[in-house]
Amino acid sequence: MSCRHIIPCLHTRDGRLVKGVNFANVKELRDLAESAKAYSDEGADELMFMDITASKEGRRTFLKAVERTVAVISVPLTVGGGVGSIEDVRRLLDMGVSRASINTAAALRPELVQEAAEEFGRNRVTVAIDARRNAKMASGYEFVIRDGTQGTGMDAVEWAKRCEMLGAGTIVPVSMDRDGTKAGYDIPMTKAIAQAVTVPVLASGGAGKLEDLYEALAVAHADAVLVASIAHFGVFTILQMKEYLQSQGIEVSLGYQNAS
């Protein structure tokens, strides 16, 4: 990516926009599609849709919500949560989704990442890596699955490297410790993964102020930042985020550019 991207992250449950803290205390906010359209119209570069309970509940992504979202936006959409097979990926792409994000299913069967990349191209395959601090891991971070309820015993940085080798075109490290706290991204974790792989890395989990966005991009070397609470609760608009980053010397697009 030459321009750095601002990507609102739409956490969904039963087709509604929700937000929690540390993967818990989830509260319903408003209609998902309406929020997606608002961010698209406002100048978001992309959107990410995450069905947060699909994997934990052992079900597929809530496709009706995806369909409603795709119909009202004009920017690329990545969808994750409940993506467990090649058929799931194909179904999403056929609906107009730009990329499918795999998380729990990749841990259970890593070959899925390779198969998806070979079938659809690696630029269509994203791997999300939910991680929490764990001193027993070499990097200090453990990869967790099923909405953070199950540890894998795998080092998050090593898992990111393996996912790139398997064919992932984008890596999204999500800090379980920082999620929803507005205390800032986990810079050491994001930086460690960004330095370990050559594909784009999207910082996620914890943005609370404009400086957090800059730190993730300039210090942690992320290619884009996912934002949730600071956007959903009206702390900053997408334009304010971009204008701030531009003022700090970060190249951003103030108009829509399709990056798919």
C-alpha positions in Angstrom: 0.0 0.0 0.0 1.4 3.4 -0.9 -1.4 5.3 0.9 -2.2 4.2 4.4 -5.8 3.2 5.0 -8.4 3.8 7.6 -10.7 0.8 7.9 -13.7 0.8 10.2 -14.2 -2.6 11.8 -17.8 -3.7 12.0 -18.2 -6.3 14.7 -21.5 -8.0 14.3 -23.8 -10.3 16.2 -27.1 -11.5 14.7 -26.7 -9.0 11.9 -26.4 -6.0 14.2 -23.4 -3.7 14.9 -21.9 -4.4 18.3 -18.8 -3.5 20.4 -17.2 -5.0 23.4 -14.1 -4.6 25.5 -11.4 -7.4 25.6 -13.7 -9.6 23.6 -16.4 -9.4 26.3 -19.2 -7.2 27.6 -20.6 -6.9 24.1 -23.3 -4.2 23.6 -25.5 -3.7 20.6 -25.2 -0.3 18.9 -27.2 0.1 15.7 -28.1 -1.2 12.3 -25.1 -2.7 10.6 -25.8 -1.8 7.0 -26.7 1.8 7.9 -23.4 2.2 9.7 -21.5 0.6 6.8 -23.0 2.9 4.3 -22.3 5.9 6.5 -18.6 5.0 6.7 -18.4 4.3 3.0 -20.0 7.7 2.2 -17.7 9.4 4.7 -14.5 8.3 3.0 -13.4 5.1 4.6 -10.9 3.3 2.4 -12.3 -0.2 3.2 -14.5 -1.9 5.7 -14.1 -5.0 7.7 -17.1 -7.1 8.8 -16.5 -9.6 11.6 -19.2 -11.9 12.8 -17.8 -12.3 16.3 -19.8 -15.3 17.5 -19.9 -17.5 14.4 -16.8 -19.6 15.2 -17.6 -19.9 18.8 -21.1 -21.0 18.0 -19.9 -23.3 15.2 -21.9 -21.7 12.4 -21.3 -19.9 9.2 -21.2 -16.1 8.7 -24.6 -14.4 8.9 -24.9 -14.0 5.1 -28.0 -11.9 5.1 -26.1 -9.2 6.9 -23.3 -9.5 4.5 -25.7 -9.1 1.5 -27.3 -6.0 3.0 -23.9 -4.5 3.7 -22.5 -5.1 0.2 -25.6 -3.6 -1.4 -25.1 -0.2 0.2 -21.3 0.4 0.1 -18.9 1.5 -2.6 -15.6 0.4 -1.0 -13.9 -3.0 -0.6 -15.3 -5.2 2.2 -13.5 -8.0 4.1 -15.7 -10.5 5.9 -14.6 -12.8 8.7 -16.2 -15.0 11.3 -17.4 -18.5 10.5 -15.3 -18.8 7.3 -14.4 -22.5 7.5 -14.2 -23.9 4.0 -13.4 -23.1 0.4 -17.2 -23.0 -0.2 -17.6 -20.4 2.5 -14.9 -18.2 0.8 -16.5 -18.7 -2.7 -19.9 -17.8 -1.4 -18.7 -14.5 0.1 -16.7 -13.6 -3.0 -19.7 -14.4 -5.2 -21.7 -12.0 -3.1 -19.3 -9.1 -3.9 -17.0 -9.3 -0.9 -13.4 -8.3 -1.7 -11.6 -10.6 0.8 -12.4 -13.4 3.1 -10.8 -13.4 6.6 -9.9 -16.8 8.1 -9.1 -17.2 11.8 -10.2 -20.2 13.8 -10.5 -22.4 10.8 -6.9 -21.7 9.8 -5.7 -22.9 13.2 -7.7 -26.1 12.9 -6.7 -26.8 9.3 -3.9 -24.5 8.0 -4.2 -26.0 4.6 -7.3 -24.0 4.1 -5.3 -20.8 3.7 -3.2 -22.4 1.0 -6.2 -23.9 -0.8 -8.0 -20.5 -0.7 -5.0 -18.6 -2.0 -4.5 -21.1 -4.8 -8.2 -21.1 -5.8 -8.9 -17.3 -5.5 -5.5 -15.6 -5.3 -3.7 -14.5 -2.2 -5.0 -10.9 -2.5 -8.4 -12.4 -1.6 -7.3 -14.1 1.5 -6.8 -12.4 4.9 -5.8 -14.2 8.1 -6.9 -12.6 11.4 -4.7 -13.4 14.4 -6.4 -12.8 17.7 -3.5 -12.6 20.3 -3.1 -12.1 24.0 0.0 -11.6 26.1 1.6 -14.8 27.3 5.1 -14.8 28.7 5.6 -18.5 27.8 5.6 -17.6 24.1 8.9 -16.5 22.4 7.4 -13.2 21.2 5.3 -12.7 24.4 2.0 -13.3 22.5 -0.2 -16.3 22.1 -2.5 -16.9 19.2 -6.0 -17.6 20.5 -9.2 -18.8 18.7 -13.0 -19.0 19.1 -13.4 -15.3 19.9 -10.5 -15.4 22.4 -12.0 -18.3 24.5 -9.4 -20.9 23.5 -5.6 -20.8 23.5 -3.6 -22.5 20.8 -0.2 -22.7 22.4 1.2 -21.1 19.3 3.3 -18.1 19.2 1.5 -15.3 17.4 4.5 -14.0 15.4 5.5 -17.5 14.3 1.9 -18.2 13.3 1.8 -15.0 11.2 5.0 -16.1 9.3 3.5 -19.5 8.7 0.3 -17.9 7.4 2.2 -15.8 4.9 4.0 -18.9 3.7 0.7 -20.7 3.2 -0.6 -17.8 1.0 -2.2 -15.2 3.2 -2.2 -11.8 1.4 -3.0 -9.8 4.5 -2.4 -10.3 8.2 -4.6 -8.7 10.8 -3.2 -9.0 14.4 -5.9 -8.3 16.9 -4.9 -7.4 20.4 -7.3 -9.1 22.8 -5.7 -7.2 25.7 -6.4 -3.8 24.0 -9.6 -4.5 22.2 -12.2 -1.8 23.0 -10.1 -0.2 25.7 -9.2 2.9 23.7 -5.8 2.7 25.3 -3.9 2.4 22.0 -2.9 -0.4 19.8 -0.5 -3.1 21.1 2.5 -1.5 19.3 5.1 -4.2 20.2 2.9 -7.0 19.0 1.9 -5.2 15.8 5.5 -4.2 15.1 6.8 -7.7 15.7 4.4 -9.2 13.2 4.9 -6.4 10.6 8.6 -6.9 10.7 8.2 -10.7 10.4 6.1 -10.8 7.3 6.2 -9.0 3.9 2.5 -8.8 3.2 0.3 -5.9 4.5 -0.4 -5.8 8.2 -3.5 -4.1 9.6 -3.3 -2.9 13.2 -6.3 -3.7 15.3 -7.5 -3.4 18.8 -7.4 -0.3 21.1 -7.4 2.9 19.1 -8.6 5.8 21.3 -7.0 8.9 20.0 -5.5 10.2 16.8 -2.0 9.7 18.0 -2.7 6.0 18.3 -3.3 5.8 14.6 0.0 7.6 13.9 1.9 5.3 16.2 0.5 2.2 14.6 1.5 3.4 11.2 4.8 5.2 11.8 6.2 3.1 14.8 4.7 -0.3 14.3 4.9 -0.1 10.5 1.3 -1.2 10.0 -0.1 -0.6 6.5 -3.5 0.3 7.7 -5.4 0.8 10.9 -8.7 -0.7 11.9 -10.9 1.6 14.0 -14.0 0.7 15.9 -14.9 2.5 19.2 -13.5 5.9 18.2 -15.6 5.8 15.0 -18.7 4.1 16.3 -19.1 6.4 19.3 -18.4 9.6 17.3 -15.1 10.5 18.9 -13.6 11.3 15.5 -14.8 11.2 11.9 -12.9 9.4 9.2 -12.0 12.7 7.7 -10.6 14.0 11.0 -8.5 10.9 11.2 -7.1 11.3 7.7 -6.5 15.0 8.0 -4.5 14.4 11.2 -2.4 11.7 9.7 -1.8 13.8 6.6 -0.6 16.7 8.9 1.9 14.2 10.5 3.4 13.3 7.1 1.5 10.0 6.6 0.2 9.6 3.1 -3.5 9.0 3.0 -6.2 9.2 0.4 -8.8 11.9 1.1 -11.0 10.4 -1.6 -12.0 6.8 -2.3 -9.5 4.5 -4.0 -10.3 0.9 -4.6 -7.5 -1.1 -3.2 -8.8 -4.5 -4.1 
